[in-house]
Amino acid sequence: MRKLLYTLLVLILSGGNFAWAQEADQRDPQQIVGDAITHTLATLEERREEFAADPATLRPLVREDLLPLLDLEYSARLILGKAGRGISPEQLAAFAEAMSNVLVNRYSDGLLRFRSDEQVEVLPAKGKNTDKLTRVRTRIKLENGGFAPVDYAFHKTDQGWKAFDVTVEGISYVITFRNQISPRVQADGIDKVTADITAGNLKIDE
């Protein structure tokens, strides 16, 4: 299920680099998620044979589409927690970039499992939502006929709404990474951890 969590983060949010992305500040988070589902799965269906033959070709597309809709540095700060206190903006940016590479490179291939937008349903808004935190609820139809609840956390920035976390059945992307990375940063320092992540020397469990 944890691998599904990160795959779904890519799936739902890899819809940034096309015409309506320039108007992201005019859409609410539910519209962003719904549009991204439609666009991403349409692209997958059009180019499925190409991606299946060489899954690595999907990664640049995911990176190009994914990043505009994510607040990478805000997510990075949440992942680092107390271990990130005192780091420079340059160190934070480098760490955020390293984490984005992990996300994209690891889970792009999982997109090939999704074949229809019927697998993803955006649910009506529920609860108190604000500019600081708005949750978009979806559910994913599983192969066994059941459903996995998936929540996307957005906040409003100067560039419009940006996603910073995703939770599948109570498992948060941010918390999962924080539990593994924050202790390493406290022990070894942000620069070494960032270098280890970039070089592939630090294994991050799913």
Rosetta blueprint (number, residue, H / E / L):
1 M L
2 R H
3 K H
4 L H
5 L H
6 Y H
7 T H
8 L H
9 L H
10 V H
11 L H
12 I H
13 L H
14 S L
15 G L
16 G L
17 N L
18 F L
19 A H
20 W H
21 A H
22 Q H
23 E H
24 A H
25 D H
26 Q H
27 R L
28 D L
29 P H
30 Q H
31 Q H
32 I H
33 V H
34 G H
35 D H
36 A H
37 I H
38 T H
39 H H
40 T H
41 L H
42 A H
43 T H
44 L H
45 E H
46 E H
47 R H
48 R H
49 E H
50 E H
51 F H
52 A H
53 A H
54 D L
55 P H
56 A H
57 T H
58 L H
59 R H
60 P H
61 L H
62 V H
63 R H
64 E H
65 D H
66 L H
67 L H
68 P H
69 L H
70 L E
71 D L
72 L H
73 E H
74 Y H
75 S H
76 A H
77 R H
78 L H
79 I H
80 L H
81 G H
82 K H
83 A H
84 G H
85 R L
86 G L
87 I L
88 S L
89 P H
90 E H
91 Q H
92 L H
93 A H
94 A H
95 F H
96 A H
97 E H
98 A H
99 M H
100 S H
101 N H
102 V H
103 L H
104 V H
105 N H
106 R H
107 Y H
108 S H
109 D H
110 G H
111 L H
112 L H
113 R H
114 F L
115 R L
116 S L
117 D H
118 E H
119 Q H
120 V E
121 E E
122 V E
123 L L
124 P L
125 A L
126 K L
127 G L
128 K L
129 N L
130 T L
131 D L
132 K L
133 L L
134 T E
135 R E
136 V E
137 R E
138 T E
139 R E
140 I E
141 K E
142 L L
143 E L
144 N L
145 G L
146 G L
147 F E
148 A E
149 P E
150 V E
151 D E
152 Y E
153 A E
154 F E
155 H E
156 K E
157 T E
158 D L
159 Q L
160 G E
161 W E
162 K E
163 A E
164 F E
165 D E
166 V E
167 T E
168 V E
169 E L
170 G L
171 I E
172 S E
173 Y H
174 V H
175 I H
176 T H
177 F H
178 R H
179 N H
180 Q H
181 I H
182 S H
183 P H
184 R H
185 V H
186 Q H
187 A H
188 D H
189 G L
190 I H
191 D H
192 K H
193 V H
194 T H
195 A H
196 D H
197 I H
198 T H
199 A H
200 G L
201 N L
202 L L
203 K L
204 I L
205 D L
206 E L
